[in-house]
Structures are given as structure tokens and as C-alpha cells.
């Protein structure tokens, strides 16, 4: 989609563009919220079939690769001599540009394999991926098995939230640090940013509130990075921060400048 529908509680709804739109281009919106657009192709199709009784044939869903399932290439990580993440809880836009660009490119994309089951582990590994977009290397069978097992575990934990949050925390954070551009990482960051902001609002001291706001901002920036890659939205071209699934931008040092939406006068819907 090239637009979002924004519906405030106490104001008229608006159609907001998320990228440049040329004259005569069709305006399209998604049936799914932005965090659900980070789900796998199978996950999105399941939601659309259940909620709207149709099979989506958009470019993303019809692709041979699943752009929401991006696994970081371990060889590129080793070659850079560092993890794909910064010293904070996840990679953030405040990192060096070249390092960030390398991390973005050093990914293996999952293929849309007909026999793969996203719902549960059966002891085998049907995960198939592309070669690394940066170095051309292919992961070993043991890496594929590990990636798939962790993917299933994190998916199950996310579906159960908020139940089991503290048991899920370390597992989801570790996955997000190892694979920051995977859709599951974005979904986790979306949840935990909102949760942390909620805790900040109930903090008993200003120091505690400030610490929680800083933590929430780190999670929000990681979410923004993931969405920018998976949903092909550029920081300078995306709509306002408050539309990141209700995770507002915070006035913290080093954050990205506020992003201003472009207003569209009319829209048409698409899947």
C-alpha cells in the first residue's frame, strides 16, 4: 500500500500517503494494520481469509520470497567482526550509516515453500532461503534448522502475549538482536515499546519514568527500522511517527526528527 487510513478518536479520519505518489497513480491501503503486515505471507493470508474471505494476490504475497522473514547472514556478521546490532537492545537508526547498510544487505530471505508449516514444529526443517544478498553465501543445514526452530518459538511466544511476557522477553530480545529485520522482531519491538510506554506513564519517580521512556524509544526506533525495510518505507518519506501502531515518538536526545505526513484527498482500497 502507498497510503494508511488514520482514524483518531476525536477527529475525522484521513488518508495519509507513506511515499511519493505520482499523478494518476492509484491510492491503495491495506486491510491489515502495519504490525500485521510484518507477519509472514502465510500469516497474512490466514488473517485475510478468516476476516475477509479472500486470498490476497498483491506483489508481496505473490512473490517467490517472503520479505518479512529475513535472517542475518552469520558469515557477514563474522566478517564485520561484530554483531548486527548496536550495544543497545537492538540496532537503531543512530548507528553508523555504512554499518547499518551492511546489516540490511546481509540477509537471507525465506522462500515461500508450499510444504512449510508456520504453525508448529514437526521435528524437521522445511525452511528454504535465498543466498545472502551481500556475500552470496548460503547457510548450512544446521543454521537453517536453528533459524526455523527459533522462528517457531518466537512466533508462539508472540501469539501468546501478554501472557508469559517475562518468560518470553529474553528469547524475543535475542532473536531481535540476531535478526533485526525479521518481521517477528518488528512485531516484538512494537509490543514491547507500547508496553514500556505504558509502564512509564505509571512510574512513581521522574528518574524511573525517564529510564523507561529511553528504553521505549530504543524499541520504537528498532521497530521503525524493521518496518522501513520490510514495508519499503523510507525515513524521509514515511508518515508521522504517531502512526507506528500507536507507539509515539518521544522527545529524547538523538531521536530522529519528526516525520511529516503528506495528505491525500481521496483513496481506493487494495489488499
C-alpha positions in Angstrom: 0.0 0.0 0.0 1.0 3.6 -0.6 -1.4 5.1 2.0 -2.6 4.5 5.5 -6.0 5.2 6.9 -5.7 7.2 10.1 -8.8 7.3 12.4 -8.3 9.5 15.5 -10.7 9.1 18.4 -12.0 12.6 18.3 -11.3 13.8 14.7 -12.3 13.0 11.2 -10.4 10.1 9.5 -7.7 10.8 7.0 -5.9 9.1 4.2 -2.1 9.6 4.6 0.5 8.8 2.0 3.6 6.9 3.0 5.6 7.5 -0.1 5.6 9.8 -3.1 2.6 9.3 -5.4 2.6 10.4 -9.0 -0.3 11.9 -10.8 -2.9 9.3 -11.9 -1.4 6.6 -9.5 -4.0 4.6 -7.7 -4.1 5.2 -3.9 -4.1 1.9 -2.0 -4.5 0.9 1.6 -4.1 -2.4 3.4 -6.8 -4.4 5.1 -4.2 -5.2 7.8 -2.6 -2.9 10.4 1.1 -2.1 9.9 2.3 -4.6 12.6 0.3 -7.4 10.9 2.0 -6.5 7.6 5.2 -7.8 9.3 3.7 -11.3 9.5 4.8 -14.0 7.1 2.9 -14.4 3.8 1.1 -17.4 5.3 0.2 -15.5 8.4 -1.2 -12.6 6.4 -3.1 -14.9 4.1 -4.6 -16.7 7.1 -5.8 -13.4 8.6 -7.3 -12.2 5.3 -9.0 -15.5 4.7 -10.5 -15.6 8.1 -11.5 -11.9 8.3 -12.4 -11.0 4.7 -12.7 -14.4 2.9 -10.3 -13.7 0.1 -6.8 -14.7 -1.0 -4.5 -11.7 -1.5 -2.6 -11.6 -4.8 -0.6 -8.4 -4.2 3.0 -8.2 -5.2 4.3 -9.1 -1.7 2.0 -12.1 -1.3 2.6 -13.5 -4.8 6.4 -13.2 -4.6 8.7 -16.3 -4.5 10.4 -14.8 -1.4 8.9 -13.8 1.9 10.3 -10.3 2.6 9.1 -10.4 6.2 11.3 -13.4 7.0 14.9 -12.0 6.8 17.7 -13.9 8.5 21.0 -12.2 9.2 23.9 -13.9 7.4 26.3 -15.2 10.1 29.3 -15.1 7.7 28.8 -11.4 7.1 28.4 -10.8 10.8 31.7 -12.6 11.4 33.4 -10.7 8.6 32.4 -7.4 10.1 33.8 -8.5 13.4 30.7 -7.5 15.3 27.1 -8.4 15.9 24.4 -7.0 13.6 23.2 -4.9 16.5 24.5 -2.0 18.5 25.3 -2.0 22.2 21.6 -1.2 23.0 18.8 -3.6 23.0 18.7 -3.7 19.2 20.1 -2.0 16.1 18.9 1.6 15.9 18.9 4.5 13.3 21.6 6.3 15.4 24.2 3.8 14.3 26.8 4.5 11.6 25.3 4.6 8.1 27.7 2.1 6.5 27.3 -0.4 9.3 23.5 -0.2 9.1 23.5 -0.5 5.3 25.7 -3.6 5.6 23.4 -5.2 8.1 20.4 -4.5 5.9 22.0 -6.1 2.9 23.4 -9.1 4.8 20.2 -11.1 4.9 18.9 -14.4 3.6 15.2 -14.3 2.6 12.9 -17.2 3.2 11.3 -18.7 0.2 7.6 -19.4 0.0 7.8 -23.2 0.3 4.5 -24.9 -0.2 5.2 -27.7 2.3 6.3 -25.5 5.1 4.1 -25.3 8.2 4.2 -22.0 10.0 2.1 -23.1 12.9 4.1 -25.8 14.6 7.4 -27.7 14.7 7.4 -31.3 13.5 11.0 -32.1 14.2 12.1 -31.4 10.6 13.2 -28.3 8.8 11.5 -27.2 5.6 12.9 -23.7 5.6 14.5 -22.7 2.3 16.2 -19.4 1.9 18.0 -17.3 -0.7 21.7 -16.8 -0.7 22.9 -13.8 1.3 22.2 -10.7 -0.6 25.6 -9.3 0.3 28.1 -12.1 0.1 26.3 -14.8 -1.8 26.9 -17.4 0.9 24.2 -20.0 1.7 23.6 -21.0 5.3 24.4 -24.6 6.4 21.6 -27.1 7.1 22.3 -26.7 10.9 21.8 -23.0 10.6 18.5 -23.5 8.8 17.3 -25.8 11.4 18.3 -23.4 14.2 16.6 -20.4 12.4 13.4 -22.3 11.9 13.2 -23.6 15.4 13.8 -20.2 16.9 11.3 -18.7 14.4 8.6 -21.1 15.6 9.4 -20.5 19.2 9.3 -16.7 18.9 6.1 -16.9 16.8 4.4 -19.0 19.5 5.5 -16.6 22.3 4.3 -13.5 20.4 0.9 -15.1 19.7 0.5 -15.7 23.5 1.4 -12.2 24.6 0.7 -10.6 27.0 0.6 -13.9 28.8 4.1 -15.2 29.6 5.7 -11.9 28.8 8.6 -12.2 31.2 9.3 -15.7 30.2 9.3 -14.6 26.5 11.4 -11.5 27.0 14.9 -12.9 26.7 14.0 -15.2 23.8 12.4 -12.5 21.8 15.1 -9.9 22.5 17.9 -12.4 21.5 16.0 -13.1 18.2 15.6 -9.4 17.5 19.3 -8.8 18.1 20.3 -11.6 15.8 17.7 -11.0 13.1 16.7 -7.3 13.5 15.0 -7.1 10.1 12.8 -10.2 10.5 9.1 -9.4 10.8 8.9 -11.2 14.2 11.5 -8.8 15.5 9.4 -5.9 14.4 6.3 -7.3 16.0 8.1 -7.9 19.3 9.5 -4.3 19.2 6.0 -3.0 18.5 4.6 -4.8 21.6 7.4 -4.1 24.0 7.6 -0.4 23.0 4.0 0.1 23.8 4.2 -1.9 27.0 7.2 0.1 28.2 5.5 3.4 27.4 2.5 2.2 29.5 4.9 1.4 32.4 6.5 4.8 32.0 3.1 6.5 32.4 2.7 4.7 35.8 6.2 5.3 37.0 6.5 6.6 40.6 9.5 8.8 40.1 10.8 11.0 37.3 14.0 9.0 37.1 12.1 5.8 36.6 9.9 7.4 34.0 12.8 8.8 32.1 14.6 5.4 32.0 11.5 3.7 30.8 11.0 6.4 28.1 14.5 5.9 26.9 14.1 2.2 26.7 10.8 2.6 24.8 12.5 4.9 22.3 15.2 2.3 21.6 12.5 -0.3 20.9 10.5 2.2 18.8 13.5 3.0 16.6 14.2 -0.7 16.1 10.6 -1.1 15.1 10.9 1.8 12.6 14.0 0.3 11.0 12.3 -3.1 10.6 9.2 -1.5 9.1 11.3 0.7 6.8 12.9 -2.4 5.3 10.1 -4.9 5.2 7.4 -2.4 4.1 9.8 -0.4 1.9 9.2 2.9 3.7 12.0 5.4 3.8 12.5 7.5 7.0 12.3 10.7 5.0 9.3 9.6 3.1 7.2 7.8 5.8 4.2 9.3 7.5 4.2 10.7 11.0 5.7 8.8 14.0 2.5 8.6 15.8 1.2 6.2 13.1 3.7 3.5 14.1 0.8 1.4 15.6 0.3 4.0 18.4 3.9 4.0 19.5 4.5 7.7 19.8 7.9 9.4 19.2 9.5 10.7 22.4 11.5 13.9 22.8 14.7 12.1 23.7 18.3 13.0 22.7 19.4 11.6 19.4 16.0 10.6 18.1 15.0 11.0 14.5 13.4 14.4 13.7 9.6 14.3 13.5 8.3 12.9 10.2 5.6 14.9 8.5 2.8 13.1 6.6 1.6 14.1 3.2 -2.1 14.5 2.9 -4.1 12.8 0.1 -7.5 13.9 -0.9 -9.1 10.6 -1.9 -8.3 6.9 -1.8 -9.1 3.5 -3.2 -8.5 0.2 -1.3 -6.4 -2.8 -2.2 -5.2 -5.8 -0.3 
